[in-house]
Every structure is written in C-alpha cells, then in structure tokens.
Amino acid sequence: MKRNFIPYGKQFVDKADIMAVVEVLRGDWLTTGPMVETFEREISEYVGVKHAIAVSSGTAALHTAMFAAGIEPGDEVIVPPITFAATANAVVYMGGIPLFADVQPDTLLIDPELVESKITPHTRAIIAVDYAGHPADYDELRRIADEYGLLLISDACHSLGAEYKGKKCGCLADITVFSFHPVKHITAGEGGMAVTNDDKLAERARRFRNHGIDSDFHKRASQGSWYYEMVDLGYNYRLTDIQCALGRSQLHKLDSFIANRRMIAKIYNREFLELEGISPLNVKSSVRHAYHLYVIQLNLDELDADRGQIFTELREAGIGVNVHYIPVHLHPYYRNRFRTGYGLCPAAEAAYERIISLPIFPSLTLKDIEFVIEQMRKVVRKHSAVFAL
Ligand SMILES: *Cc1c(COP(=O)(O)O)cnc(C)c1O
C-alpha cells in the first residue's frame, strides 16, 4: 500500500478565505486600506491589547519590536537557543548582541534563572519564545525584567491563542510578535503582527514599518496634505489588504484550529506517554498549549539508534517528521561572528540530539493520526533495548 506523505504542518484554506481575498481584489485598496486596520483591531481584541501593528512577516515583526525597544549597536538582548534563527537575527539587525540563555530540559523554554545570570550593564531586553506553543514563564521573566529595567519581548510565533494563567499570549510582555506564515496557526500567505499596550512603543513600531515616516495627520493637515516627515530610518514592512483579508478570515477559525491541534496532541500524548524510548515534552498545568508543534524527545539510552536513523526511518514510512530547531548558537554565522559554539547551552545541545516534531495541523485526519502512531510505535520498538531482550 502506497501512502501519501504526511507533512508536519499545513495550512487550511476554505471557500470563505478565498472569497475574502477576491473581494479585496475587486475593491479599491490593495494595500494600506481598511482591511489592515480591521485585521489589526481584531487581533488586538482577540489577545486583549491596545495596539496591533501589521507587518510583512514574523521576522519583520521581530525587527520592528527591536527597533521600538530602542536596541542600539552593542546592546545585549537575551534569547533562547531553541528557536528559529529569526529571533536572534532581529537583535543583530539593530547591531545588538544576542546572549543565549539555555532552556529547561523538560519544556525547552528559556530558563529564567539562566536569563538572570546573563544580565550585564549592557543588557536591554529579553526575548522569550513560546516554543511549540507552550507559553514561557512570564511571571518570573517579568519579575527579572522589572528588577533590572529590561524590556520583555515575546516571540509568540508559535503561541497565538495560547494562554498563561488564564491570559492570552499577546498581553504578557511589553511587545509580542506573531507570524502568519502558512505553517503557523493562521496564515496570511506571509505576514506578522507586533502587539503592545504601550502607546510610545506602538508609535515607533508604526513608523518603522513605513520608512520611518511620521504618520501624524494633524501635522499634515496644518502644513498642507502633501507634507510628511521621515524621522527614523524605517523599512517597507507593510502588509497588504489582500493578505489582511486572508488573515481576518482565518482568525475566525483560530479557536477551532487550536481545538483540533489540542485534540491531536491529546491522542498523541495518550499513546506516547506509555511508549518506551520516547517522551513528549512536559506541559505545565498553568498554561493552555496552542500546539504549533508536537515534539517528542528520544530517550537515547533506551534505544539502539540515534535521532538521524529514527528520523530517516519515519520519513521512509511517509511521516513528514522535522527537527525544531538546530540551536541558533551552533549556526556558522553565530559561531563566526559571536564566537558561540558547543558548551554554551548544554541543555539545548543535548535536546537537539533527541527531538523530533511529528505532524500536527487542523486538517490531519484520524486515519493519519493513527498511521503516525502506528509507524512511530513500529520504528521505536524496533530500536528499543527493552524489546530487543
Ligand atoms: C515562524 C517564526 C518566526 C518568523 O516568522 P516569519 O513569518 O516566517 O518571518 C520567528 N520566530 C519563530 C519562533 C517562528 O516560529
């Protein structure tokens, strides 16, 4: 029996999404029109913040957050190593220095104690990453940020819709960023959003996405409608109305998407908590997980194969497993430019040898889920030292 390949993630686009995009194409505004503001308002209402600034990608949102935070050359920003490179790259875009604080081995979330140990007089901000959709320890990170006068930024590209102690990701940090890449919870094709309750940070973020141009309409009105001032060096990071229409339409489905992801994770957990040789990541009882990723760790001392071999066998069986992530501090760019490398973050380095992401997305069928479980069991049992006896 030849089966289709099941990817680890995939967008879900329906007729309503298509109609929403077509409607914009028939209208007057393709960009910087009413859909942008509406999408921003809906996201800000959904997560419970005052301001939302739509930008062209999650990476652009991180860059915007770093600009709004006022990161300057030589400033240090503390980041976790287990994340997509863009988290740390955004610091470097501003001339800043990313300091890698290791993760907790059971959740792969940044360890607040290690964050505190990295702080120097040059440290300006912390970027927490809600890895896989599990919110970071915001109470503890907030305490540290306040004690040392740092800004707390949240890379919530995995955690739109997740909750920490009953509060939505988006209102837990000074600035939070989301991504609308097709593998994320909702998509706009590409796209991102920076959200904040701070008026000043919001104003700087708005300027940054539009060439650093001051969008003060009162000034314009009093000096002639042609007048504007460029006050900062910004970029064109605008998101189009076409994309915002898709994002809005997707947002209406977000809660059902998350419900599906949580249901899939529950089935996986039931099977994989029992299976010798692997361990799902730990989930704290204080959070509502959004399951952008479903990650298991191989218990290598119980297996006679390494991650590479098990990964290959799962791929050959038609399971689109993946690895999230290569620790950022091990990439050649960071090793060369910031002299990072092995030994800097031992927990992240050890986890990297053990992690595999399994397929999880809203349209994954029960049959697919059962197939993933069956193949996972087969491959892991084949290499289980216990079963070999
Ligand atoms: C996806 C992602 C980004 C980047 O978002 P893009 O929209 O692809 O630019 C940044 N950080 C994390 C943790 C992500 O998963």
The ligand as an ORCA input file, in Angstrom:
! r2SCAN-3c Opt
* xyz 0 1
  C       7.996     31.442     12.133
  C       8.824     32.015     13.191
  C       9.455     33.264     13.051
  C       9.490     34.021     11.757
  O       8.253     34.264     11.196
  P       8.158     34.525      9.606
  O       6.737     34.984      9.443
  O       8.446     33.242      8.922
  O       9.131     35.582      9.273
  C      10.139     33.760     14.146
  N      10.230     33.097     15.297
  C       9.657     31.889     15.457
  C       9.773     31.197     16.774
  C       8.958     31.310     14.406
  O       8.429     30.091     14.558
*
